[in-house]
Amino acid sequence: MILNKILKLSLFLLILLPSISWSADKVTVSYGISKFGDLKYPKNFQHFDYVNPNAPKYGDIKLASLGSFDNLNPFILQGTSVEGIGMIFDSLTAGSADESDSQYGLIAESIEIPSDHSWAAFNLRKQARWQDGSKITADDVVFSFNILKTQGTPSYAAAFRDIKSAEKLSTYKVKFNFTDQTNRDLPLIAGSMPIISKSYYEKHTFNKTTMEAPLGSGPYKVKELVPGRSITYELDENYWAKNLPVNVGKYNFKTMKFDYYRDTTVAIEALKAHEYDYRRENIAKIWANTYNIPQISDGRMVKETIPDGTPTGMQCFAFNIRRPSLKNIKLREALNYAYDFEWANKQLFFSAYTRNISYYGNSDFASSGLPSEDEIKLLKPFADILPKELFTQPFELPKYGGVIFGRLNLFQ
């Protein structure tokens, strides 16, 4: 989970936003940062729109995970990390789920970025605390960056490759220096980095697996552990950031337990037996056939299709155009006509899927219709190497729609 937050960041324009101030050397100071436009939430926002700020904090939830685990340190390559362990760590900033890559201060109260984007500085909240009550300082941030980059999983080194260094400017201020001033993701990557305790790892070995819960600063802490079989987290009643706007209405379960199962079949049977509370299904065949059970029909369990508002990404067949035969665009187009998505969706996937026609489907960046005037301005310099149809007809994938249309497609 932690890595996903860091590695999903892409190379789009970073824009610093409302309630910013300018100093003489043109350094922006802001409570949040975004890539794609103005921040949705103003400086004095109270909570995210998608949460219930009055949600009670009680109850227990049991969830399922597959496989096993032998490590409570999620930052190293060795071992198999346990589910949910990222909940015990905080980062400098926290993302908003209803915006495209916007972040607001969590451990950091504000962010400073100069006009040349050569560095970013984070001003830490003085009330930020580790779960043992000690303060989170710039020393912890610098330590986190250095040890994750040098001893963490290779993914951290890859994510931080354009961050040259982290330096302590004061007890509560840290500066990240960048090697690539054109990479506007770097402040967000730095902000998403999990912060770990320097003093804790002065007494514990970082780059070895452990079954001891490390010191964290997040909303949950480890309550109970059965090695390889289950882990239970409990809500930290003294969580330092529970009243910050980015956290209001979140983290409402008193305890969260993850039970481990060896395979999907056993996990589904455990759900039917009420051994855990919630399962997210992503296999169409199982969704269509496996949950036709009395527990659903009599209301003891709820089966619900939830609309997915997140970008879908792209799942497709990719041709190796280094092969001479596949260099021919007409051949590739013919193979596209020969693919009967409608039959496959009905017969193999129980009509559960909608065909994606864009690399950025289900998002504001999905293609539709003809290029706009602004898009044409960007495309014109490359008009000689782009398909002429791009400028004259909307992109559509061929549809089969039955045997007759299928035969017609094959003779296109």
RODO-2510 file (C-alpha; in nm, 4 decimals, decimal comma):
residues 412
     n   res          X          Y          Z
     1     m     0,0000     0,0000     0,0000
     2     i     0,2764     0,2420     0,0820
     3     l     0,4580     0,1732    -0,2437
     4     n     0,1422     0,2161    -0,4396
     5     k     0,1096     0,5679    -0,3064
     6     i     0,4577     0,6553    -0,4276
     7     l     0,4848     0,4664    -0,7546
     8     k     0,1541     0,5641    -0,9057
     9     l     0,2730     0,9281    -0,9390
    10     s     0,3150     1,0177    -1,3071
    11     l     0,4939     1,2866    -1,5021
    12     f     0,2262     1,5517    -1,5347
    13     l     0,2403     1,9243    -1,4591
    14     l     0,2470     2,0239    -1,0933
    15     i     0,0605     2,3397    -1,0050
    16     l     0,0707     2,5101    -0,6681
    17     l    -0,2488     2,6518    -0,5582
    18     p    -0,4920     2,8736    -0,3665
    19     s    -0,3867     3,0464    -0,0474
    20     i    -0,0242     3,0651    -0,1521
    21     s     0,2107     3,3476    -0,0682
    22     w     0,5122     3,4753    -0,2577
    23     s     0,8385     3,5733    -0,1015
    24     a     1,1023     3,7937    -0,2599
    25     d     1,2827     3,4948    -0,4153
    26     k     0,9568     3,3586    -0,5631
    27     v     0,9050     3,0612    -0,3370
    28     t     0,5472     2,9373    -0,3123
    29     v     0,4205     2,8405     0,0309
    30     s     0,1043     2,6312     0,0316
    31     y    -0,1031     2,3977     0,2464
    32     g    -0,1381     2,1561    -0,0452
    33     i    -0,0202     2,0692    -0,3943
    34     s    -0,1877     1,9364    -0,7073
    35     k    -0,0825     1,8338    -1,0560
    36     f    -0,3840     1,9221    -1,2601
    37     g    -0,5337     2,2496    -1,1422
    38     d    -0,6719     2,4262    -0,8383
    39     l    -0,7047     2,2333    -0,5175
    40     k    -1,0652     2,1358    -0,4518
    41     y    -1,0482     2,2112    -0,0800
    42     p    -0,9671     2,5577     0,0592
    43     k    -0,7058     2,6206     0,3237
    44     n    -0,9560     2,6094     0,6097
    45     f    -1,1456     2,2968     0,4971
    46     q    -1,2792     2,0803     0,7781
    47     h    -1,2935     1,7372     0,6134
    48     f    -1,3092     1,5638     0,2759
    49     d    -1,6543     1,5609     0,1148
    50     y    -1,6701     1,1826     0,0858
    51     v    -1,6442     1,1112     0,4596
    52     n    -1,8990     1,1324     0,7392
    53     p    -1,7344     1,3651     0,9925
    54     n    -1,9687     1,2382     1,2635
    55     a    -1,9035     0,8693     1,2036
    56     p    -1,8772     0,6872     1,5390
    57     k    -1,5517     0,5164     1,6218
    58     y    -1,6475     0,1698     1,7333
    59     g    -1,6865    -0,1887     1,6199
    60     d    -1,4541    -0,4502     1,4800
    61     i    -1,4003    -0,5638     1,1223
    62     k    -1,2495    -0,8918     1,0036
    63     l    -1,0978    -0,9145     0,6562
    64     a    -0,9252    -1,1856     0,4558
    65     s    -0,5846    -1,2023     0,2950
    66     l    -0,4232    -1,4784     0,0893
    67     g    -0,0985    -1,6625     0,1542
    68     s     0,1029    -1,6020     0,4665
    69     f     0,3494    -1,3522     0,6160
    70     d     0,6753    -1,3495     0,8067
    71     n     0,7623    -0,9826     0,8297
    72     l     0,6255    -0,6653     0,9915
    73     n     0,8747    -0,4420     0,8121
    74     p     0,7071    -0,3391     0,4827
    75     f     1,0069    -0,1443     0,3540
    76     i     1,2544    -0,4197     0,2705
    77     l     1,2786    -0,6863     0,0028
    78     q     1,3275    -0,9793     0,2377
    79     g     1,0316    -1,1756     0,3648
    80     t     0,6585    -1,1401     0,3020
    81     s     0,5103    -0,8273     0,4533
    82     v     0,1885    -0,8484     0,6514
    83     e    -0,1405    -0,6985     0,5308
    84     g    -0,2347    -0,3541     0,6610
    85     i     0,0985    -0,2674     0,8229
    86     g     0,1082     0,0643     0,6347
    87     m    -0,1691     0,1905     0,8650
    88     i     0,0795     0,2395     1,1467
    89     f     0,2869     0,4935     0,9492
    90     d     0,2135     0,8520     0,8464
    91     s     0,3651     1,0544     0,5620
    92     l     0,4351     1,4242     0,5160
    93     t     0,1222     1,4701     0,3053
    94     a    -0,2072     1,2849     0,2528
    95     g    -0,3955     1,2423    -0,0726
    96     s    -0,7570     1,3248    -0,1500
    97     a    -0,9648     1,0443    -0,3050
    98     d    -1,1912     1,2769    -0,5037
    99     e    -0,9195     1,4661    -0,6910
   100     s    -0,6547     1,3706    -0,9426
   101     d    -0,3322     1,3525    -0,7446
   102     s    -0,3834     1,6289    -0,4925
   103     q    -0,2119     1,6213    -0,1555
   104     y    -0,2658     1,8127     0,1674
   105     g    -0,0452     1,8501     0,4716
   106     l    -0,0350     1,5674     0,7266
   107     i     0,2935     1,5603     0,9192
   108     a     0,3840     1,8673     0,7151
   109     e     0,1884     2,1828     0,7852
   110     s     0,3012     2,3583     0,4673
   111     i     0,5152     2,3046     0,1582
   112     e     0,7568     2,5486    -0,0049
   113     i     0,8620     2,5196    -0,3709
   114     p     1,0703     2,7717    -0,5697
   115     s     0,9789     2,8874    -0,9176
   116     d     1,2597     2,6800    -1,0739
   117     h     1,1351     2,3592    -0,9023
   118     s     1,4865     2,2698    -0,7908
   119     w     1,3808     2,1747    -0,4372
   120     a     1,0893     2,1451    -0,1982
   121     a     1,0830     2,2183     0,1732
   122     f     0,8316     2,0797     0,4234
   123     n     0,7470     2,2599     0,7466
   124     l     0,6521     1,9959     1,0039
   125     r     0,3743     2,0247     1,2576
   126     k     0,5185     2,0612     1,6038
   127     q     0,2380     1,8464     1,7465
   128     a     0,3311     1,5466     1,5289
   129     r     0,4123     1,2501     1,7531
   130     w     0,5272     0,8921     1,7392
   131     q     0,3068     0,6395     1,9156
   132     d     0,5405     0,6442     2,2163
   133     g     0,4748     1,0185     2,2569
   134     s     0,8087     1,1448     2,1238
   135     k     0,8188     1,4192     1,8610
   136     i     0,8567     1,3691     1,4864
   137     t     1,1372     1,5931     1,3625
   138     a     1,3367     1,6719     1,0501
   139     d     1,5940     1,4157     1,1648
   140     d     1,3325     1,1419     1,1181
   141     v     1,2459     1,2657     0,7687
   142     v     1,6097     1,2805     0,6550
   143     f     1,6746     0,9385     0,8064
   144     s     1,3675     0,7927     0,6332
   145     f     1,4764     0,9196     0,2930
   146     n     1,8345     0,7997     0,3244
   147     i     1,7624     0,4528     0,4584
   148     l     1,4707     0,3827     0,2238
   149     k     1,6771     0,4880    -0,0763
   150     t     1,9835     0,2838     0,0192
   151     q     1,8431    -0,0153     0,2109
   152     g     1,4750    -0,0279     0,1230
   153     t     1,3176    -0,2221    -0,1642
   154     p     1,4546    -0,1266    -0,5079
   155     s     1,1255     0,0479    -0,5776
   156     y     1,2199     0,3237    -0,3350
   157     a     1,5535     0,3838    -0,5066
   158     a     1,3695     0,4036    -0,8392
   159     a     1,1084     0,6452    -0,7056
   160     f     1,3710     0,8663    -0,5404
   161     r     1,6257     0,8595    -0,8247
   162     d     1,5702     1,2283    -0,9101
   163     i     1,5802     1,3396    -0,5446
   164     k     1,9443     1,4165    -0,4799
   165     s     1,9307     1,4638    -0,1049
   166     a     1,7272     1,5508     0,2005
   167     e     1,8677     1,8022     0,4450
   168     k     1,7603     1,9308     0,7836
   169     l     1,7121     2,3080     0,7871
   170     s     1,5819     2,3227     1,1424
   171     t     1,4186     2,0948     1,3960
   172     y     1,0873     2,1118     1,2104
   173     k     1,1925     2,1897     0,8552
   174     v     1,3417     1,9606     0,5922
   175     k     1,4465     2,0320     0,2332
   176     f     1,4579     1,7886    -0,0601
   177     n     1,6980     1,8803    -0,3420
   178     f     1,6121     1,7637    -0,6939
   179     t     1,8385     1,6708    -0,9837
   180     d     1,5666     1,6989    -1,2485
   181     q     1,3870     2,0334    -1,2452
   182     t     1,1499     1,9185    -1,5220
   183     n     1,0066     1,6358    -1,3106
   184     r     0,7205     1,8116    -1,1346
   185     d     0,6208     1,4930    -0,9500
   186     l     0,9114     1,5093    -0,7097
   187     p     0,7468     1,7198    -0,4340
   188     l     0,4546     1,4753    -0,4314
   189     i     0,6865     1,1761    -0,4220
   190     a     0,8721     1,3277    -0,1274
   191     g     0,5441     1,4097     0,0454
   192     s     0,4144     1,0529     0,0034
   193     m     0,7224     0,8953     0,1587
   194     p     0,6435     0,7019     0,4800
   195     i     0,8243     0,8519     0,7777
   196     i     1,0016     0,6107     1,0122
   197     s     1,1650     0,6738     1,3471
   198     k     1,5387     0,7400     1,3531
   199     s     1,5702     0,6721     1,7254
   200     y     1,3842     0,3405     1,6958
   201     y     1,6164     0,2132     1,4237
   202     e     1,9227     0,3216     1,6153
   203     k     1,8276     0,0333     1,8449
   204     h     1,6829    -0,2060     1,5855
   205     t     1,8179    -0,3444     1,2570
   206     f     1,6359    -0,1973     0,9598
   207     n     1,7226    -0,4355     0,6764
   208     k     1,6146    -0,7625     0,8399
   209     t     1,2738    -0,9249     0,8719
   210     t     1,1048    -0,8905     1,2076
   211     m     0,7899    -1,0032     1,3847
   212     e     0,8141    -0,7127     1,6271
   213     a     0,5835    -0,4238     1,5443
   214     p     0,7961    -0,1166     1,4594
   215     l     0,7292     0,2217     1,6120
   216     g     0,4790     0,4146     1,4042
   217     s     0,2920     0,7430     1,4060
   218     g    -0,0279     0,6432     1,2230
   219     p    -0,3890     0,5832     1,3279
   220     y    -0,3486     0,2133     1,4092
   221     k    -0,1026     0,0030     1,6045
   222     v    -0,0532    -0,3723     1,6230
   223     k    -0,2642    -0,5310     1,8957
   224     e    -0,2276    -0,9058     1,8397
   225     l    -0,0273    -1,1298     1,6105
   226     v    -0,0457    -1,4980     1,5206
   227     p     0,2596    -1,5502     1,2974
   228     g     0,1627    -1,6428     0,9436
   229     r    -0,2082    -1,6650     1,0266
   230     s    -0,3556    -1,3359     1,1438
   231     i    -0,2853    -0,9836     1,2611
   232     t    -0,5114    -0,7469     1,4533
   233     y    -0,4731    -0,3685     1,4603
   234     e    -0,6365    -0,1392     1,7129
   235     l    -0,7182     0,2283     1,6762
   236     d    -0,4725     0,4462     1,8643
   237     e    -0,6841     0,6516     2,1019
   238     n    -0,3988     0,9014     2,1332
   239     y    -0,3382     0,9373     1,7603
   240     w    -0,1893     1,2826     1,7240
   241     a    -0,3525     1,3619     1,3870
   242     k    -0,7048     1,2302     1,4438
   243     n    -0,8561     1,5802     1,4305
   244     l    -0,6693     1,7057     1,1236
   245     p    -0,8976     1,7779     0,8257
   246     v    -0,7321     1,5022     0,6181
   247     n    -0,8279     1,2445     0,8849
   248     v    -1,1683     1,3580     1,0139
   249     g    -1,4294     1,0908     0,9390
   250     k    -1,1679     0,8244     0,8603
   251     y    -1,0298     0,5275     1,0568
   252     n    -1,3553     0,4459     1,2331
   253     f    -1,3148     0,0794     1,3280
   254     k    -1,1834     0,0123     1,6748
   255     t    -1,0042    -0,2981     1,5556
   256     m    -0,9185    -0,4423     1,2148
   257     k    -0,8226    -0,8088     1,1847
   258     f    -0,6739    -0,9794     0,8776
   259     d    -0,7074    -1,3583     0,8675
   260     y    -0,4878    -1,5422     0,6170
   261     y    -0,6137    -1,8173     0,3840
   262     r    -0,4063    -2,0349     0,1537
   263     d    -0,6174    -1,9853    -0,1612
   264     t    -0,9240    -1,8079    -0,2987
   265     t    -1,1556    -2,1094    -0,2750
   266     v    -1,0965    -2,1511     0,0970
   267     a    -1,1318    -1,7769     0,1523
   268     i    -1,4713    -1,7689    -0,0211
   269     e    -1,5962    -2,0635     0,1840
   270     a    -1,4811    -1,8815     0,4987
   271     l    -1,6872    -1,5791     0,3920
   272     k    -1,9954    -1,7983     0,3514
   273     a    -1,9337    -1,9264     0,7032
   274     h    -1,9193    -1,5662     0,8345
   275     e    -1,5543    -1,5985     0,9336
   276     y    -1,4912    -1,2469     0,8037
   277     d    -1,7036    -0,9485     0,7033
   278     y    -1,6238    -0,8164     0,3574
   279     r    -1,4796    -0,9376     0,0284
   280     r    -1,4177    -0,7437    -0,2912
   281     e    -1,4602    -0,9752    -0,5892
   282     n    -1,2839    -0,9044    -0,9197
   283     i    -1,3363    -1,2293    -1,1112
   284     a    -1,6530    -1,2277    -1,3233
   285     k    -1,7014    -1,6053    -1,3193
   286     i    -1,6892    -1,6223    -0,9390
   287     w    -1,9168    -1,3193    -0,9084
   288     a    -2,1775    -1,4783    -1,1383
   289     n    -2,1719    -1,8360    -1,0075
   290     t    -2,0294    -1,8646    -0,6570
   291     y    -2,2503    -1,6339    -0,4531
   292     n    -2,5888    -1,7858    -0,5390
   293     i    -2,6283    -1,8981    -0,1794
   294     p    -2,8989    -1,8842     0,0906
   295     q    -2,7010    -1,6278     0,2878
   296     i    -2,7562    -1,3806     0,0017
   297     s    -3,1225    -1,4609    -0,0656
   298     d    -3,2296    -1,4406     0,2991
   299     g    -3,0436    -1,1150     0,3624
   300     r    -2,7727    -1,2386     0,5988
   301     m    -2,5176    -1,1276     0,3399
   302     v    -2,5349    -0,8447     0,0878
   303     k    -2,4083    -0,8829    -0,2693
   304     e    -2,3761    -0,5432    -0,4312
   305     t    -2,2227    -0,4123    -0,7509
   306     i    -2,0545    -0,0830    -0,6679
   307     p    -1,9837     0,1673    -0,9489
   308     d    -1,6118     0,2245    -0,9899
   309     g    -1,5290     0,5901    -1,0327
   310     t    -1,1531     0,5388    -1,0532
   311     p    -0,9534     0,5473    -1,3793
   312     t    -0,9552     0,2025    -1,5393
   313     g    -0,6129     0,2040    -1,7003
   314     m    -0,5591    -0,0154    -2,0052
   315     q    -0,5797    -0,3914    -2,0527
   316     c    -0,5049    -0,4935    -2,4082
   317     f    -0,3107    -0,7048    -2,6556
   318     a     0,0122    -0,5274    -2,7519
   319     f     0,1734    -0,6135    -3,0848
   320     n     0,5483    -0,6459    -3,1236
   321     i     0,5908    -0,4119    -3,4201
   322     r     0,9601    -0,4981    -3,4410
   323     r     0,8432    -0,8061    -3,6288
   324     p     0,8166    -0,7241    -4,0002
   325     s     0,4671    -0,8695    -4,0402
   326     l     0,3264    -0,6657    -3,7530
   327     k     0,4732    -0,3380    -3,8745
   328     n     0,1857    -0,3181    -4,1215
   329     i    -0,0829    -0,1082    -3,9553
   330     k    -0,3471    -0,2627    -4,1815
   331     l    -0,2666    -0,6074    -4,0456
   332     r    -0,2999    -0,4846    -3,6894
   333     e    -0,6277    -0,3175    -3,7785
   334     a    -0,7508    -0,6424    -3,9344
   335     l    -0,6716    -0,8363    -3,6173
   336     n    -0,8727    -0,5794    -3,4239
   337     y    -1,1704    -0,6397    -3,6530
   338     a    -1,1347    -1,0141    -3,6013
   339     y    -1,1581    -0,9903    -3,2215
   340     d    -1,5160    -1,0522    -3,1068
   341     f    -1,5283    -0,8704    -2,7757
   342     e    -1,9065    -0,8980    -2,7502
   343     w    -1,8953    -1,2814    -2,7667
   344     a    -1,6052    -1,3024    -2,5219
   345     n    -1,7773    -1,0699    -2,2769
   346     k    -2,1014    -1,2685    -2,2867
   347     q    -1,9655    -1,6225    -2,2941
   348     l    -1,6492    -1,5895    -2,0855
   349     f    -1,7062    -1,2881    -1,8622
   350     f    -2,0815    -1,3052    -1,7972
   351     s    -2,1371    -0,9615    -1,9564
   352     a    -1,9570    -0,8041    -1,6623
   353     y    -1,7141    -0,5863    -1,8592
   354     t    -1,7358    -0,2636    -2,0550
   355     r    -1,4847    -0,2223    -2,3353
   356     n    -1,2289     0,0506    -2,2825
   357     i    -1,1580     0,2811    -2,5773
   358     s    -0,8953     0,4991    -2,4143
   359     y    -0,5658     0,4604    -2,2318
   360     y    -0,7165     0,6876    -1,9649
   361     g    -1,0658     0,5383    -1,9479
   362     n    -1,3134     0,6484    -1,6827
   363     s    -1,1204     0,9683    -1,6173
   364     d    -1,1187     1,3314    -1,7264
   365     f    -0,8356     1,2451    -1,9646
   366     a    -1,0233     0,9777    -2,1618
   367     s    -1,0398     1,0399    -2,5353
   368     s    -1,3768     1,1180    -2,6920
   369     g    -1,4901     1,2579    -3,0234
   370     l    -1,2620     1,4647    -3,2433
   371     p    -0,9634     1,6571    -3,1045
   372     s    -1,0489     1,9973    -2,9606
   373     e    -0,8915     2,3151    -3,0952
   374     d    -0,6303     2,3141    -2,8198
   375     e    -0,5517     1,9474    -2,8852
   376     i    -0,5140     2,0129    -3,2568
   377     k    -0,2561     2,2816    -3,1806
   378     l    -0,0507     2,0235    -2,9947
   379     l    -0,0969     1,7555    -3,2614
   380     k    -0,0292     1,9634    -3,5728
   381     p     0,3540     1,9517    -3,5509
   382     f     0,3258     1,5722    -3,5739
   383     a     0,0559     1,5577    -3,8392
   384     d     0,2879     1,3957    -4,0949
   385     i     0,3427     1,0878    -3,8773
   386     l    -0,0068     1,0620    -3,7230
   387     p    -0,2992     0,8809    -3,8897
   388     k    -0,5061     1,1224    -4,0985
   389     e    -0,8227     0,9752    -3,9481
   390     l    -0,7241     1,1202    -3,6113
   391     f    -0,8302     1,4637    -3,7346
   392     t    -1,1389     1,3611    -3,9319
   393     q    -1,3293     1,0874    -3,7486
   394     p    -1,3790     0,9872    -3,3846
   395     f    -1,2020     0,6709    -3,2761
   396     e    -1,4309     0,3694    -3,2404
   397     l    -1,3608     0,0016    -3,1935
   398     p    -1,5390    -0,2434    -3,4258
   399     k    -1,8446    -0,4209    -3,2866
   400     y    -1,9591    -0,7693    -3,3779
   401     g    -2,3235    -0,7615    -3,2703
   402     g    -2,4046    -1,1141    -3,3929
   403     v    -2,3047    -1,3616    -3,6628
   404     i    -2,3871    -1,1424    -3,9631
   405     f    -2,1953    -0,8415    -3,8373
   406     g    -1,9115    -1,0720    -3,7408
   407     r    -1,8807    -1,2033    -4,0939
   408     l    -1,8879    -0,8499    -4,2272
   409     n    -1,6048    -0,7570    -3,9912
   410     l    -1,3934    -1,0443    -4,1177
   411     f    -1,4320    -0,9205    -4,4748
   412     q    -1,3478    -0,5556    -4,4006
***
